[in-house]
């Protein structure tokens, strides 16, 4: 079972663009949610306590992780653990 990865982004955010490039380069499937151009997503982000982009949510069964910023090292550690 693969994790569900959701990335909340601002389309003009440099770290968001770099994170998306890294995910695509590493062939990691993710759901992109634009908090600027989609009011429903902005509300979802706010209600979940989101403040900064990118914010990545990783769910693997009952295990859940939140990564703030384009912290690739942290994402790698989490994904290595969840893909074992």
N, C-alpha and C positions, 0 to 999 in steps of 0.2 A: 504494500500500500504506500502510495506516494503522499507527501504532505500537501495540504492546500496552502498556497502562498498568495497573500493579498498585499498589494503595495498601494498605499495612498500617496498620491503625488500632486504636485503643483507643476503644470507644464513648463513654467519658466524657471524652475528650480534646478540649478546645475547638479547638485548631488543626486537629485531624482533621475536626471538623464543618465548620469554615470552608472547609477545602480541598475537602471533598466538595461543599459548596454552590457553590463557584467552578467546579469541574469540571462540575457539572450545569448551572449557569447558562450556561456556555460550550459546552454540548452536546458535551462530551468524554467518550467512552465509557471506562469504567475498570472493573477488577475490584477489588472491595473484599474485603479479608481481615482478619477480626477476630481479633487475637492474644489477646484476653481470653477469649472464649467458644468458641474452637475450638482444642483442644490440638494438633491436627495443624498448624494454621497457626502456632501459637506456636512449635512445634519448627522448622518451616520458616524462620520469621523469625530465630530464634536461630542456626540453622545457617548462615544467610546473613550472619551478623554484625550483625543488627539490634539496636539498642539503644533507639532513640527513635521515637516516632510523632508525626505520620505519617511513614512512609518510602515514597517513591514510586519504583517501578522502571519505566523506560521502555525498551522494546526495539523497535528498528526494524531488522530484518534482523540484521546482525552488530553494529550499533551499540547500545551499552547505556549507560544513565545511571541514577544513583541520586541522589535528592533527599531530604535529611533535613529534616523540618519542613515547614511550609506556605509554602515559598518560591515564591510565585506568579510573581515576576519571573523566576526561574531556569527554572521550568516553561515559561513563555511563550517564553523564548529557545530552549530545547531543542525544543519542539514546532514553532516556526517553522522551525527548521533541518530537522527530520525530515519535515515535511509539504511541503517544496519539491519 
